[in-house]
Amino acid sequence: MAQRVMDPAALMCVLCFGDVKGPVTLPCGHSYCNSCIQMYWDVEREKGYYSCPVCRTRFPQRPSLKKNYMLANIAEAQRNNGIAEHDKDARLRFLQHAKVITMDPNTAGAYLGLSEDCREVKDMPELQKYRSHPDRFLIKQQVRSRENLMGRCYWEVEWDSEVLIAVAYEDTDKDLVFGDTYKSWALKCHSGGYGFVFNKKQIKISVPVESRRIGVYLDHKQRHLAFYSVHNEGVRPIYRVHGEFTQPLYAGVWLYLGATARFPDLRGLRQDARPSDRAEGMEPLAAEMDTDLAVAGNLNVLTSGGKQRGKSRDSTAANEKLQHPQADYKPRTSTMDLT
């Protein structure tokens, strides 16, 4: 009889995204690295209760935890056997929920040009001739999708230069960059690294940029949002967050000077996914993607600064820090313009 191998996802700590280390089990039955859950509760203590990051069960007092020796032994055995995360299988499961994303011309900022099918957007050197519309962003390098996003959705974005890949409510502030309000969540993509921005909180992500294609998975009902780096061999996690989604969401992008973003049509790729994944493949993934922003807030905070339009980037500075565009409210003729 063949030996059954445990799904590597079952051995993942959803707070650090790595193999569980020193695992402890909560009264609700979910397990985490001991250091991760303790740090999570240190932040949550201010709320007056302690909870499970996955099922949200609340505990009136901080639970006393003991090491889960069985899980620790299984995790160690799996590591010794060289079991790796099934990145390719994960993307195949995501593709079952692929969503065609097109940008809404009525929301496009004045410096953005859209392709005929509205799936590619580029920052242009000159103002575009758009009609006045109440949905149009005052941020001249920002646009959102026509389609609203509910349930489980997956899409991918090809990018260059520097972009913000975001989800936002329809009524997000038209004069604020994605991530500078509690109504939008944004991943900063830059040759020097990634960052996550929400409600003006800027977090540097210690993940190297290995691909110029980002996968975004949203489970609106379960309040999970995740960003992945897409490779030929599958996907690798960049950042996952547990949000408080109260309205339908829209995909969006903000572009740096001369940048381009493209939303490929993934419908043809869904045929390659395994039939068994269509029925139940996404259920375990929802549990994997629950990370509170407060926990991630222990990472390095991003800084802000200006850039000269029409001049090459300072490659040294780009690799030393990530910059969020919110602070760069300057004339377009000399610096990056976001107004």
C-alpha positions in Angstrom: 0.0 0.0 0.0 1.4 3.4 -1.0 2.3 5.8 1.8 0.0 8.7 2.0 1.8 12.1 2.0 0.2 15.0 3.9 -0.7 18.1 1.9 2.1 20.6 2.7 -0.6 23.3 3.1 -1.7 21.5 6.2 1.7 22.1 7.7 1.8 25.8 6.9 1.5 28.5 9.6 -0.9 31.0 8.1 0.7 33.8 10.1 4.2 33.5 8.7 3.4 31.4 5.6 6.2 29.0 6.5 6.4 25.4 7.8 5.0 25.4 11.3 7.7 25.5 13.9 7.2 24.7 17.6 3.5 24.2 16.8 0.8 24.8 19.4 -2.9 24.1 19.1 -5.6 26.5 20.2 -8.8 25.3 22.0 -10.7 25.6 18.7 -8.3 23.1 17.1 -6.2 25.3 14.8 -2.4 25.2 15.1 0.3 27.8 14.6 3.9 28.5 15.3 4.1 29.3 19.0 6.0 32.5 18.4 3.6 33.6 15.7 0.4 33.2 17.7 2.0 34.9 20.7 3.0 37.9 18.6 -0.5 38.0 17.1 -2.1 38.0 20.6 0.4 40.7 21.8 -1.1 43.0 19.2 -4.7 41.8 19.7 -4.5 42.3 23.5 -5.6 46.0 23.1 -9.0 44.8 21.8 -9.8 43.1 25.1 -10.0 39.6 23.8 -7.9 36.9 22.0 -9.0 35.1 18.9 -8.1 32.4 16.4 -6.9 34.0 13.1 -8.6 31.4 11.0 -12.1 30.7 12.5 -12.2 34.0 14.6 -13.3 32.1 17.8 -12.8 34.5 20.7 -11.3 33.6 24.0 -12.0 35.8 27.0 -8.6 35.1 28.5 -5.2 34.4 26.8 -5.2 30.6 26.4 -2.4 28.5 27.9 -0.9 26.5 25.0 1.0 23.3 24.9 3.2 22.1 22.1 1.6 19.8 19.5 4.2 17.0 19.4 2.3 15.0 16.7 2.2 17.9 14.3 5.8 18.8 15.1 7.0 15.3 14.3 5.0 15.1 11.0 6.4 18.5 10.0 9.9 17.4 10.7 9.4 14.1 8.8 8.0 16.0 5.8 11.0 18.4 5.8 13.4 15.5 5.9 11.6 13.9 3.0 12.0 17.1 0.9 8.3 17.7 0.4 7.8 21.1 -1.2 4.7 23.3 -1.6 2.6 22.4 -4.6 2.8 25.8 -6.2 1.6 24.7 -9.6 -1.4 22.9 -8.1 -2.3 26.0 -6.2 -2.5 28.1 -9.4 -4.6 25.5 -11.1 -7.1 25.7 -8.3 -7.1 29.5 -8.4 -7.8 29.4 -12.2 -11.1 27.7 -11.5 -12.2 31.1 -10.2 -10.5 33.2 -12.9 -12.2 36.5 -13.6 -11.9 38.6 -16.8 -10.9 42.1 -15.7 -11.3 45.2 -17.8 -10.6 48.7 -16.8 -13.5 51.3 -16.8 -12.6 54.2 -19.0 -15.0 56.4 -17.0 -12.7 56.1 -14.0 -9.4 56.5 -15.8 -7.1 59.3 -14.6 -6.2 62.0 -17.1 -2.7 60.6 -17.9 -3.7 57.0 -18.5 -4.3 55.4 -21.9 -6.4 52.3 -22.3 -6.2 49.6 -25.0 -9.2 48.9 -27.2 -10.2 45.9 -25.1 -9.6 47.9 -21.8 -7.3 45.1 -20.5 -4.1 47.1 -20.8 -3.4 50.5 -19.3 -0.3 52.8 -19.8 0.9 56.0 -18.2 1.0 58.5 -21.1 3.3 61.6 -21.4 0.4 63.8 -22.3 -3.1 64.4 -20.9 -5.8 62.3 -22.5 -9.1 63.7 -23.7 -11.6 62.1 -21.4 -15.1 63.4 -20.9 -16.0 64.6 -17.4 -17.5 61.8 -15.3 -18.4 61.5 -11.6 -16.5 58.2 -11.3 -13.3 59.5 -12.7 -10.3 59.5 -10.4 -8.7 62.9 -9.7 -5.5 60.9 -9.2 -4.3 61.2 -12.8 -2.5 57.8 -12.9 -5.2 55.6 -11.4 -8.1 53.5 -12.7 -10.4 50.7 -11.5 -12.3 47.9 -13.2 -15.8 47.7 -14.7 -16.4 44.4 -12.9 -17.3 44.2 -9.3 -15.8 41.3 -7.3 -17.8 39.1 -5.0 -17.4 35.5 -3.9 -14.2 33.8 -5.0 -12.2 35.6 -7.7 -8.8 35.2 -9.2 -7.0 37.4 -11.8 -3.4 38.2 -12.8 -1.6 41.5 -13.7 1.5 41.9 -15.8 3.4 45.0 -14.8 6.6 46.9 -15.4 8.4 49.9 -13.9 6.4 50.6 -10.7 2.7 50.0 -10.0 0.2 49.6 -7.3 -2.1 46.6 -7.8 -5.2 47.2 -5.7 -8.7 46.3 -4.7 -11.1 49.0 -3.7 -14.7 49.9 -3.0 -16.7 51.8 -5.6 -16.9 54.8 -3.3 -13.2 54.9 -2.5 -11.9 58.5 -2.4 -11.3 59.8 -5.9 -8.5 62.1 -4.7 -6.4 59.6 -2.8 -4.0 57.0 -4.1 -5.0 53.3 -3.6 -3.9 52.3 -0.1 -4.2 55.7 1.4 -7.8 55.0 2.7 -9.5 52.3 4.6 -11.6 51.6 1.4 -8.7 50.2 -0.7 -5.9 47.7 -0.3 -2.8 47.8 -2.5 0.4 45.9 -3.3 3.3 48.1 -4.3 5.4 46.4 -7.1 8.8 47.8 -7.8 12.1 46.4 -9.1 13.5 46.9 -5.6 10.8 44.9 -3.7 7.2 44.7 -2.7 5.1 46.7 -0.2 1.6 46.5 1.1 -0.4 49.7 1.8 -3.8 50.0 3.6 -5.3 53.1 5.3 -1.9 54.9 5.0 -0.1 52.1 6.8 2.9 51.1 4.6 4.6 47.8 5.1 7.8 46.5 3.4 7.6 42.9 2.4 10.8 40.8 2.5 10.1 38.8 -0.7 12.4 39.2 -3.7 10.9 40.3 -7.0 11.3 37.2 -9.3 8.4 37.8 -11.7 6.6 40.7 -13.4 3.3 38.9 -13.1 1.1 39.1 -10.0 -1.8 36.8 -9.2 -4.6 38.1 -6.9 -7.0 35.8 -5.1 -10.0 37.2 -3.3 -12.5 35.3 -1.2 -15.0 38.0 -0.4 -17.2 35.9 1.9 -14.3 34.6 3.9 -12.6 38.1 3.9 -9.3 36.8 2.4 -7.1 38.7 0.0 -3.8 37.3 -1.3 -1.1 38.4 -3.7 1.1 35.9 -5.5 4.2 36.0 -7.7 3.3 33.9 -10.9 6.0 31.7 -12.4 6.0 29.0 -15.1 6.1 26.5 -12.3 3.1 28.0 -10.4 2.6 30.7 -7.8 4.5 31.8 -4.7 2.9 33.8 -1.9 3.9 37.5 -1.5 1.3 38.8 1.0 -2.0 37.7 2.5 -4.4 39.7 4.6 -7.7 39.3 6.4 -9.9 42.3 5.5 -13.3 43.6 6.7 -15.0 43.6 3.3 -18.4 45.2 3.6 -19.1 46.1 -0.1 -18.3 44.7 -3.5 -14.7 45.3 -4.5 -13.1 46.4 -7.8 -9.7 45.7 -9.2 -7.5 48.7 -9.8 -4.0 50.0 -10.6 -1.9 53.1 -10.1 1.0 53.5 -12.5 4.4 55.3 -12.1 5.6 57.5 -15.0 5.7 55.5 -18.2 4.5 52.2 -16.5 2.2 49.6 -18.1 -0.2 47.1 -16.5 -2.0 44.4 -18.4 -4.9 42.1 -17.2 -4.5 38.8 -19.3 -7.6 36.7 -20.1 -7.2 33.5 -18.1 -10.4 31.7 -19.2 -8.5 29.4 -21.6 -6.2 28.2 -18.8 -9.1 26.9 -16.7 -9.4 23.9 -19.0 -6.1 22.6 -17.8 -7.2 22.5 -14.1 -7.9 19.1 -12.6 -11.6 18.2 -12.3 -11.2 17.2 -8.7 -10.2 20.7 -7.8 -13.5 22.2 -9.1 -15.5 20.6 -6.4 -13.4 21.2 -3.3 -10.0 22.5 -4.2 -10.4 26.0 -2.8 -11.7 25.2 0.6 -8.3 24.6 2.3 -6.9 27.7 0.6 -9.3 30.0 2.3 -8.0 28.9 5.7 -4.4 29.5 4.6 -4.9 33.1 3.7 -5.9 34.7 7.0 -3.2 37.2 8.2 -4.1 40.2 10.3 -2.6 43.5 9.1 -1.7 44.2 12.7 0.7 41.3 12.8 2.3 42.3 9.5 2.7 45.8 11.0 5.7 44.5 12.9 7.6 44.6 9.5 9.6 47.6 8.3 7.5 50.7 7.5 7.9 52.2 4.0 9.1 55.7 3.5 8.1 58.4 1.1 9.9 60.7 -1.4 9.8 62.4 -4.8 10.9 61.3 -8.2 11.9 63.3 -11.3 9.8 62.8 -14.3 11.7 62.1 -17.5 14.9 61.2 -15.7 16.2 57.7 -14.9 15.7 56.2 -11.5 18.4 56.1 -8.9 18.9 52.4 -8.8 20.7 52.5 -5.5 17.8 54.3 -3.8 15.3 52.0 -5.4 16.9 49.0 -3.9 17.3 50.5 -0.5 13.7 51.7 0.0 10.2 51.5 -1.3 8.2 54.7 -1.7 4.5 55.2 -1.5 3.3 57.9 -3.9 0.9 59.6 -1.5 3.5 62.1 -0.4 4.4 63.1 -4.0 1.8 65.8 -4.6 4.0 67.9 -6.9 3.7 69.5 -10.4 4.0 66.9 -13.2 6.5 68.9 -15.1 9.2 68.3 -12.5 8.2 65.4 -10.2 5.8 62.5 -10.0 2.3 63.9 -10.2 -0.6 62.2 -8.4 -3.1 65.0 -8.5 
